Amino acid sequence: MGITSAWGISPHDDSVISALEPRMRPLIESVRALPESRERWERWAAEPLPDRRSWYGSGDGAGRTAVPERERERIDALIESFHELTRAGPFDEFYDGRDDDGDFSILNDVWSDDFGELVPFLAVCSKDYAVPALFHAIGSRRAALIPGWIGNFVLSAEQVRQSLPQIEAAFSFTAEQRAEAEDQLWLDQRPGEESVLDGPLRCWREAAAHGLGLCGAAVHVW
């Protein structure tokens, strides 16, 4: 059975952000504080993953078949650690409403808000995840500039304004850097769909310009 995941970044008034914070921030911080979370992040930062095309299958002459078995096993362990770090999972209760009161979900309480003239960013993936693809494409140094933890955050208007420079740094690319990031981005992008390389920065700029906060959530839909 396949899965569908979604990663959304949505703009909200501070009154909405204040209501979301007590439900979402403790979970975000608790996952960030787990020893295995920090270990996996540090492992990824210390040793970036190789070209995505060499991860699975036989590869070409420069791929897996050219790598000794013990080295392949080591790289496979790195890949699995990265996926455990970045895939949706610990945050699923955001979507399903499995909080203590059972009356909250991202779909109903966040993504159904009235956004006015602004357009949230939403990446919906079948049998895949947007955040791991993005993080591999941009690398740990840039990913570390994104507030919150693994694409999940709740930010007031002031926090959005303060963090905009680091988001500009995370998502500003030279032509060569952009091409390299796109080459490592394995998501199938549909015609007219906004790239994960563009959506976050657009949302930050628009929210900052309109004095709004932002909520980011990566979840399984089913």
Protein Blocks (a to p, Z undefined) as FASTA:
>chain_A
ZZddddddddddfklmmmmmmmmmmmmmmmmmpmklmmmmmmmmmmccddfklmgojbpm
klmmlpcfklmmmmmmmmmmmmmmmmghklmmmmnopafnopacfklmmmmpcekjaccd
ddddehiafklmmmmmnojmlmmmpghjehiacddfklmmmmmmmmmmmmgccfklmmmm
mmmmmbdcdehiacfklmmmmmmmmmmmnopacddddddfZZ
